[in-house]
Amino acid sequence: MIIIGATSGIGESLARQAIKKGYIVAGTGRRKDRLISMREELGEHFYFREMDVTNFEEASDKLHSLIEEMNGMDIIVLNAGIANAPSSSITSMEQTVTDVNVKGFIQLFGESFQYFRKAGTGQIVGISSIASLFGSARNAPYAASKAYISTYMQAYRNRCITSNIDITITDCKPGFVESEMTEGKKGMFWVADTEKAVKQLLIDIEKRKAYSYVTRRWRLVAWLIKMTPNWILERV
């Protein structure tokens, strides 16, 4: 299993839990010091690469070098993402969010899809969000970027089904989960313990589910959002 974005939150917890269950895991992230600490703690079954997903060619090269070092890959979890970024203008902040959440995702999704296509099988797990289900006035670029990758994964899932390609595409839609991204933010509810959310995610990955709502109660929220008229959602 390779986890893109493994230095905190869902990615870090998933690396720890997967190794406890016997997986060989690789993690990437921009903070090399955290990756080194994880290697020291988790041992020889944890591999890592310092990676910035917006350096597209370099990120692809590092992914393939990890695959070679691990003698293959059967699952990749595309977890790298940001909610906002410090910048001098709204436009540049939104561009940064798009570069990480959309362009970085597409680049590594494409590399993974081609690898699994040649291998004959595999699983791509993308971390979108409950926020992908409607345009939030609080954070338009984040919600839009997550909606993009969720729809993107749905399209590729349909392609795999219609073309008889043995690649599982799993769209994980977390609600509020404890992490650096949610720390200090107001207006959140049902904030889940990271370990509990990731435990459920790992079960869904192993079951090769198309969709994973973590924690489970957010499936109800997703259903309510889909059933709610737009004129109500636009006033939330």
C-alpha positions as CSV (number, residue, x, y, z in Angstrom):
1,M,0.0,0.0,0.0
2,I,1.3,3.4,-0.9
3,I,-0.2,6.5,0.8
4,I,0.2,9.8,-0.8
5,G,-0.1,12.4,2.0
6,A,0.9,10.3,5.1
7,T,2.5,12.8,7.5
8,S,-0.7,13.7,9.4
9,G,-4.4,13.0,9.9
10,I,-6.0,10.2,8.0
11,G,-2.9,9.3,6.0
12,E,-0.7,8.9,9.0
13,S,-3.2,6.9,11.0
14,L,-3.9,4.7,8.0
15,A,-0.1,3.9,7.6
16,R,0.1,2.9,11.3
17,Q,-3.1,0.7,11.2
18,A,-2.2,-0.9,7.9
19,I,1.3,-1.9,9.2
20,K,-0.3,-3.4,12.4
21,K,-2.5,-5.5,10.1
22,G,0.5,-6.8,8.2
23,Y,0.7,-4.5,5.2
24,I,3.9,-3.3,3.7
25,V,3.3,0.5,3.5
26,A,5.0,3.5,1.9
27,G,4.1,7.1,2.7
28,T,4.8,10.4,1.1
29,G,4.6,14.0,2.2
30,R,6.4,17.3,2.1
31,R,7.6,17.0,5.7
32,K,10.6,14.7,5.6
33,D,11.3,14.9,9.3
34,R,7.9,13.3,10.0
35,L,8.5,10.6,7.5
36,I,11.8,9.8,9.1
37,S,10.2,9.7,12.5
38,M,7.5,7.3,11.2
39,R,10.2,5.1,9.7
40,E,12.1,4.9,13.0
41,E,8.9,4.1,14.8
42,L,7.2,1.7,12.3
43,G,10.3,-0.1,11.1
44,E,11.5,-1.8,7.9
45,H,7.9,-2.3,6.6
46,F,7.5,1.4,6.2
47,Y,9.1,3.1,3.1
48,F,8.9,6.8,2.3
49,R,9.6,9.6,-0.1
50,E,9.6,13.3,0.4
51,M,7.1,14.5,-2.2
52,D,5.3,17.7,-3.3
53,V,2.4,16.6,-5.5
54,T,2.5,19.9,-7.4
55,N,5.9,19.1,-8.8
56,F,4.2,16.8,-11.2
57,E,7.1,15.1,-13.0
58,E,9.2,14.6,-9.9
59,A,6.1,13.2,-8.0
60,S,5.6,10.7,-10.7
61,D,9.2,9.7,-10.7
62,K,9.2,9.2,-6.9
63,L,6.0,7.1,-7.1
64,H,7.6,4.8,-9.6
65,S,10.8,4.6,-7.5
66,L,8.7,3.6,-4.5
67,I,6.9,0.9,-6.5
68,E,10.3,-0.5,-7.6
69,E,11.7,-0.4,-4.1
70,M,8.6,-2.2,-2.8
71,N,8.6,-4.7,-5.6
72,G,5.2,-3.7,-6.7
73,M,2.0,-1.9,-5.6
74,D,-1.5,-3.3,-5.1
75,I,-3.2,-0.3,-3.4
76,I,-2.6,3.4,-3.6
77,V,-4.4,5.9,-1.4
78,L,-4.4,9.5,-2.8
79,N,-4.8,11.5,0.4
80,A,-2.8,14.7,-0.3
81,G,-5.0,17.7,0.0
82,I,-5.3,21.2,1.6
83,A,-8.3,23.3,2.6
84,N,-6.7,26.6,2.0
85,A,-3.3,28.2,1.6
86,P,-1.7,31.4,2.8
87,S,-1.4,33.9,-0.1
88,S,-1.6,37.5,-1.1
89,S,-4.9,37.2,-2.9
90,I,-8.0,35.0,-3.1
91,T,-7.1,34.0,-6.7
92,S,-3.7,32.7,-5.8
93,M,-5.0,30.9,-2.8
94,E,-7.7,29.1,-4.9
95,Q,-5.0,28.3,-7.5
96,T,-2.9,26.6,-4.8
97,V,-5.8,24.5,-3.6
98,T,-6.6,23.5,-7.1
99,D,-2.9,22.6,-7.9
100,V,-2.7,20.3,-4.9
101,N,-6.2,18.8,-4.7
102,V,-7.0,18.5,-8.4
103,K,-3.9,18.6,-10.5
104,G,-1.7,16.7,-8.1
105,F,-4.5,14.1,-7.7
106,I,-5.0,13.7,-11.5
107,Q,-1.3,13.2,-12.1
108,L,-0.8,10.4,-9.6
109,F,-4.2,8.9,-10.4
110,G,-3.2,8.6,-14.0
111,E,0.2,7.1,-13.2
112,S,-1.5,4.5,-10.9
113,F,-4.2,3.7,-13.3
114,Q,-1.7,2.9,-16.1
115,Y,0.4,0.8,-13.7
116,F,-2.5,-1.3,-12.5
117,R,-3.8,-1.6,-16.1
118,K,-0.4,-3.2,-17.1
119,A,-0.4,-5.3,-13.8
120,G,-3.9,-6.5,-14.5
121,T,-5.4,-5.6,-11.2
122,G,-5.2,-3.0,-8.4
123,Q,-7.1,-0.5,-6.2
124,I,-7.1,3.3,-6.2
125,V,-8.5,5.0,-3.1
126,G,-9.2,8.7,-3.4
127,I,-10.0,10.8,-0.3
128,S,-12.7,13.3,-1.3
129,S,-15.1,14.6,1.3
130,I,-18.7,15.1,2.3
131,A,-18.1,18.6,1.2
132,S,-17.9,17.3,-2.4
133,L,-21.7,17.0,-2.3
134,F,-22.6,20.7,-2.3
135,G,-20.9,24.0,-2.8
136,S,-20.1,25.4,0.6
137,A,-20.0,29.2,0.9
138,R,-17.3,28.7,3.6
139,N,-14.7,27.2,1.3
140,A,-15.6,27.2,-2.3
141,P,-12.3,26.0,-3.8
142,Y,-12.1,23.1,-1.3
143,A,-15.6,21.9,-2.0
144,A,-15.2,22.3,-5.7
145,S,-11.9,20.4,-5.8
146,K,-13.4,17.5,-3.8
147,A,-16.4,17.4,-6.1
148,Y,-14.1,17.2,-9.1
149,I,-12.1,14.3,-7.9
150,S,-15.2,12.4,-6.7
151,T,-16.8,12.8,-10.2
152,Y,-13.4,11.9,-11.8
153,M,-13.3,8.7,-9.8
154,Q,-16.9,7.9,-10.7
155,A,-16.1,8.2,-14.4
156,Y,-13.1,5.9,-14.2
157,R,-15.1,3.4,-12.1
158,N,-17.7,3.3,-14.9
159,R,-14.9,2.9,-17.4
160,C,-13.5,-0.1,-15.5
161,I,-16.9,-1.7,-15.3
162,T,-17.8,-1.2,-19.0
163,S,-14.4,-2.1,-20.3
164,N,-14.0,-5.1,-17.9
165,I,-10.9,-3.6,-16.3
166,D,-10.1,-5.2,-12.9
167,I,-9.3,-2.0,-11.0
168,T,-11.3,-1.0,-8.0
169,I,-11.9,2.7,-7.5
170,T,-12.8,3.6,-3.9
171,D,-14.1,7.1,-3.1
172,C,-13.7,7.9,0.6
173,K,-16.0,10.7,1.8
174,P,-15.0,11.6,5.3
175,G,-17.1,13.9,7.4
176,F,-15.3,15.9,10.1
177,V,-12.3,14.0,11.3
178,E,-9.7,15.2,13.9
179,S,-6.7,16.4,12.0
180,E,-4.5,19.5,11.6
181,M,-6.9,20.6,8.9
182,T,-9.9,20.7,11.2
183,E,-8.0,21.9,14.4
184,G,-9.5,25.1,15.8
185,K,-12.3,25.4,13.3
186,K,-15.8,26.3,14.4
187,G,-19.2,25.1,13.4
188,M,-18.2,21.4,13.1
189,F,-20.3,18.5,14.5
190,W,-19.9,14.8,14.8
191,V,-16.1,15.3,14.8
192,A,-14.7,11.7,14.6
193,D,-11.6,10.3,16.3
194,T,-9.0,9.8,13.6
195,E,-8.3,6.2,14.6
196,K,-12.0,5.2,14.5
197,A,-12.6,6.8,11.1
198,V,-9.5,5.2,9.6
199,K,-10.4,1.8,11.1
200,Q,-13.7,2.0,9.2
201,L,-11.9,3.2,6.0
202,L,-9.4,0.3,6.1
203,I,-12.3,-2.2,6.4
204,D,-14.0,-0.6,3.3
205,I,-10.7,-0.7,1.4
206,E,-10.3,-4.4,2.2
207,K,-13.9,-5.0,1.1
208,R,-13.1,-3.1,-2.2
209,K,-16.1,-0.8,-1.7
210,A,-16.9,1.8,-4.3
211,Y,-17.8,4.4,-1.6
212,S,-16.6,4.7,2.0
213,Y,-18.3,7.2,4.4
214,V,-16.3,7.7,7.6
215,T,-17.6,7.6,10.1
216,R,-20.7,5.6,9.0
217,R,-23.2,8.2,10.2
218,W,-22.1,10.5,7.4
219,R,-23.9,8.2,4.9
220,L,-27.1,9.5,6.3
221,V,-25.9,13.1,5.9
222,A,-25.0,12.4,2.3
223,W,-28.4,11.0,1.7
224,L,-30.1,14.1,3.2
225,I,-27.9,16.4,1.1
226,K,-28.9,14.6,-2.1
227,M,-32.6,14.8,-1.2
228,T,-32.5,18.4,-0.2
229,P,-33.6,21.0,-2.8
230,N,-31.0,23.4,-4.0
231,W,-32.8,26.4,-2.8
232,I,-32.4,25.1,0.8
233,L,-28.7,24.1,0.3
234,E,-27.9,27.5,-1.1
235,R,-29.0,29.1,2.2
236,V,-27.0,26.8,4.5
